[in-house]
Amino acid sequence: MKKPVKIYTLSTCSHCKATKTFLNDCAVEYEFTDVDLLQGGERTAILEDVKKWNPQCSFPTIIIGDKVIIGYKEDEIREALGL
């Protein structure tokens, strides 16, 4: 069974772009939120959500099933996805 994949990113972050490219290259379906493009209450709510997974609130924050990976770590992402 495929694990849901969600990533919190910044639109300007090279590591975030690399993560999206890697997931696309592996044909992995994922949801992403570019946190820096949100405003007001929506942004505040998402940042609270990110902090639950990653108290440092750094990007990318990658959630694969119940595993959290902070930063672009291709080996860890591959392993969590079972690739």
C-alpha positions in Angstrom: 0.0 0.0 0.0 1.2 3.5 -0.9 1.9 5.8 2.0 0.6 9.3 1.7 3.3 11.9 1.0 3.0 15.5 2.1 5.8 18.1 1.9 6.0 21.6 3.3 8.2 23.7 1.2 9.3 27.3 0.4 8.9 28.4 -3.3 12.5 29.8 -3.3 14.3 26.9 -1.6 16.7 24.8 -3.7 16.4 21.8 -1.4 12.6 22.0 -1.7 12.8 22.1 -5.5 15.2 19.1 -5.5 12.8 17.2 -3.3 9.9 17.8 -5.7 12.1 17.0 -8.7 13.2 13.7 -7.1 9.6 12.7 -6.2 8.4 13.6 -9.7 11.3 11.6 -11.2 10.2 8.6 -9.1 6.6 9.1 -10.2 5.5 9.5 -6.5 2.2 11.2 -5.9 2.5 13.9 -3.2 0.8 17.0 -1.8 2.9 20.1 -1.2 2.4 23.4 0.4 4.6 26.4 -0.5 4.4 28.0 2.9 6.0 31.3 1.9 3.2 31.9 -0.6 0.4 31.7 2.0 -0.8 34.7 3.9 -2.5 35.6 7.2 -4.4 32.9 9.1 -3.8 30.2 6.5 0.0 30.7 6.8 -0.2 30.7 10.6 -2.3 27.5 10.7 0.1 25.7 8.3 3.2 26.8 10.3 1.5 25.4 13.5 1.0 22.1 11.5 4.7 22.1 10.4 5.9 22.7 14.0 4.0 19.5 15.1 6.1 17.5 12.8 9.3 19.6 12.9 9.7 22.0 15.9 12.5 23.8 14.1 10.1 24.7 11.3 12.8 24.2 8.6 12.2 23.2 5.0 11.5 21.0 3.3 9.6 19.0 5.9 8.6 15.7 4.3 6.0 13.4 5.8 5.8 9.9 4.3 3.2 7.9 6.2 4.2 8.5 9.8 7.9 9.1 9.1 9.2 12.7 9.1 12.3 13.6 7.1 13.7 17.1 7.5 15.7 18.4 4.5 16.4 16.8 1.2 17.8 13.4 2.1 17.4 11.2 -1.0 18.4 8.0 0.7 16.0 8.4 3.6 13.2 9.5 1.2 13.9 6.4 -1.0 13.9 4.1 2.1 10.6 5.6 3.5 8.9 5.1 0.1 10.3 1.6 -0.3 12.0 2.4 -3.6 
